[in-house]
Amino acid sequence: MRSGADALHGNQPGDPKKFAAVIIQLANTERPPLHLPVGKDAIAMYKNNAAKMAQEIQAWLPIATSTDHDHRIMASTIA
Protein backbone atom coordinates (compact mmCIF):
# COMPACT_ATOMS: atom_id res chain seq x y z
CA MET A 1 0.00 0.00 0.00
CA ARG A 2 2.78 2.37 0.97
CA SER A 3 4.77 1.72 -2.22
CA GLY A 4 1.64 2.31 -4.28
CA ALA A 5 1.06 5.62 -2.54
CA ASP A 6 4.69 6.57 -3.03
CA ALA A 7 4.40 5.85 -6.77
CA LEU A 8 1.39 8.17 -7.05
CA HIS A 9 2.89 10.98 -4.98
CA GLY A 10 3.26 13.97 -7.28
CA ASN A 11 1.72 12.06 -10.18
CA GLN A 12 -1.96 12.24 -9.28
CA PRO A 13 -4.22 12.75 -12.29
CA GLY A 14 -6.38 15.31 -10.51
CA ASP A 15 -5.95 19.07 -10.20
CA PRO A 16 -6.05 20.13 -6.51
CA LYS A 17 -7.55 23.52 -7.39
CA LYS A 18 -10.41 21.87 -9.28
CA PHE A 19 -10.94 19.46 -6.38
CA ALA A 20 -11.12 22.40 -3.96
CA ALA A 21 -13.78 23.98 -6.17
CA VAL A 22 -15.80 20.74 -5.99
CA ILE A 23 -15.52 20.70 -2.18
CA ILE A 24 -16.73 24.30 -2.00
CA GLN A 25 -19.63 23.47 -4.32
CA LEU A 26 -20.56 20.49 -2.14
CA ALA A 27 -20.37 22.63 1.01
CA ASN A 28 -22.85 25.04 -0.54
CA THR A 29 -25.24 22.33 -1.72
CA GLU A 30 -28.42 21.82 0.26
CA ARG A 31 -28.37 18.04 -0.16
CA PRO A 32 -24.85 16.87 -1.06
CA PRO A 33 -24.37 13.22 -2.05
CA LEU A 34 -23.35 10.76 0.62
CA HIS A 35 -20.70 9.35 -1.72
CA LEU A 36 -19.06 11.20 -4.59
CA PRO A 37 -16.06 9.63 -6.25
CA VAL A 38 -14.10 12.50 -7.78
CA GLY A 39 -11.89 12.05 -10.82
CA LYS A 40 -11.92 9.65 -13.74
CA ASP A 41 -9.75 7.17 -11.84
CA ALA A 42 -12.09 7.19 -8.83
CA ILE A 43 -15.16 6.82 -11.07
CA ALA A 44 -13.60 3.82 -12.86
CA MET A 45 -12.75 2.18 -9.52
CA TYR A 46 -16.26 2.87 -8.18
CA LYS A 47 -17.93 1.41 -11.29
CA ASN A 48 -15.74 -1.69 -11.12
CA ASN A 49 -16.53 -2.24 -7.44
CA ALA A 50 -20.26 -1.59 -7.98
CA ALA A 51 -20.35 -4.12 -10.84
CA LYS A 52 -18.63 -6.75 -8.68
CA MET A 53 -21.07 -6.07 -5.84
CA ALA A 54 -24.08 -6.31 -8.18
CA GLN A 55 -22.82 -9.68 -9.49
CA GLU A 56 -22.31 -10.98 -5.97
CA ILE A 57 -25.77 -9.86 -4.87
CA GLN A 58 -27.35 -11.48 -7.94
CA ALA A 59 -25.50 -14.74 -7.31
CA TRP A 60 -26.67 -14.83 -3.70
CA LEU A 61 -30.17 -13.39 -4.26
CA PRO A 62 -32.05 -16.60 -3.38
CA ILE A 63 -30.17 -16.87 -0.08
CA ALA A 64 -30.37 -13.15 0.65
CA THR A 65 -34.14 -13.10 0.20
CA SER A 66 -34.81 -16.43 1.90
CA THR A 67 -35.38 -14.78 5.28
CA ASP A 68 -38.63 -13.09 4.25
CA HIS A 69 -41.83 -14.29 5.92
CA ASP A 70 -43.82 -16.85 3.98
CA HIS A 71 -46.99 -14.89 4.71
CA ARG A 72 -47.25 -11.14 4.58
CA ILE A 73 -47.56 -9.59 8.04
CA MET A 74 -49.81 -6.57 8.31
CA ALA A 75 -48.30 -3.66 10.21
CA SER A 76 -51.45 -3.34 12.33
CA THR A 77 -50.95 -6.86 13.75
CA ILE A 78 -47.42 -6.15 14.99
CA ALA A 79 -48.30 -3.50 17.59
C-alpha positions as CSV (number, residue, x, y, z in Angstrom):
1,M,0.0,0.0,0.0
2,R,2.8,2.4,1.0
3,S,4.8,1.7,-2.2
4,G,1.6,2.3,-4.3
5,A,1.1,5.6,-2.5
6,D,4.7,6.6,-3.0
7,A,4.4,5.8,-6.8
8,L,1.4,8.2,-7.0
9,H,2.9,11.0,-5.0
10,G,3.3,14.0,-7.3
11,N,1.7,12.1,-10.2
12,Q,-2.0,12.2,-9.3
13,P,-4.2,12.7,-12.3
14,G,-6.4,15.3,-10.5
15,D,-5.9,19.1,-10.2
16,P,-6.1,20.1,-6.5
17,K,-7.6,23.5,-7.4
18,K,-10.4,21.9,-9.3
19,F,-10.9,19.5,-6.4
20,A,-11.1,22.4,-4.0
21,A,-13.8,24.0,-6.2
22,V,-15.8,20.7,-6.0
23,I,-15.5,20.7,-2.2
24,I,-16.7,24.3,-2.0
25,Q,-19.6,23.5,-4.3
26,L,-20.6,20.5,-2.1
27,A,-20.4,22.6,1.0
28,N,-22.8,25.0,-0.5
29,T,-25.2,22.3,-1.7
30,E,-28.4,21.8,0.3
31,R,-28.4,18.0,-0.2
32,P,-24.9,16.9,-1.1
33,P,-24.4,13.2,-2.1
34,L,-23.4,10.8,0.6
35,H,-20.7,9.4,-1.7
36,L,-19.1,11.2,-4.6
37,P,-16.1,9.6,-6.2
38,V,-14.1,12.5,-7.8
39,G,-11.9,12.0,-10.8
40,K,-11.9,9.6,-13.7
41,D,-9.7,7.2,-11.8
42,A,-12.1,7.2,-8.8
43,I,-15.2,6.8,-11.1
44,A,-13.6,3.8,-12.9
45,M,-12.8,2.2,-9.5
46,Y,-16.3,2.9,-8.2
47,K,-17.9,1.4,-11.3
48,N,-15.7,-1.7,-11.1
49,N,-16.5,-2.2,-7.4
50,A,-20.3,-1.6,-8.0
51,A,-20.4,-4.1,-10.8
52,K,-18.6,-6.7,-8.7
53,M,-21.1,-6.1,-5.8
54,A,-24.1,-6.3,-8.2
55,Q,-22.8,-9.7,-9.5
56,E,-22.3,-11.0,-6.0
57,I,-25.8,-9.9,-4.9
58,Q,-27.3,-11.5,-7.9
59,A,-25.5,-14.7,-7.3
60,W,-26.7,-14.8,-3.7
61,L,-30.2,-13.4,-4.3
62,P,-32.0,-16.6,-3.4
63,I,-30.2,-16.9,-0.1
64,A,-30.4,-13.1,0.6
65,T,-34.1,-13.1,0.2
66,S,-34.8,-16.4,1.9
67,T,-35.4,-14.8,5.3
68,D,-38.6,-13.1,4.3
69,H,-41.8,-14.3,5.9
70,D,-43.8,-16.9,4.0
71,H,-47.0,-14.9,4.7
72,R,-47.3,-11.1,4.6
73,I,-47.6,-9.6,8.0
74,M,-49.8,-6.6,8.3
75,A,-48.3,-3.7,10.2
76,S,-51.4,-3.3,12.3
77,T,-50.9,-6.9,13.8
78,I,-47.4,-6.1,15.0
79,A,-48.3,-3.5,17.6
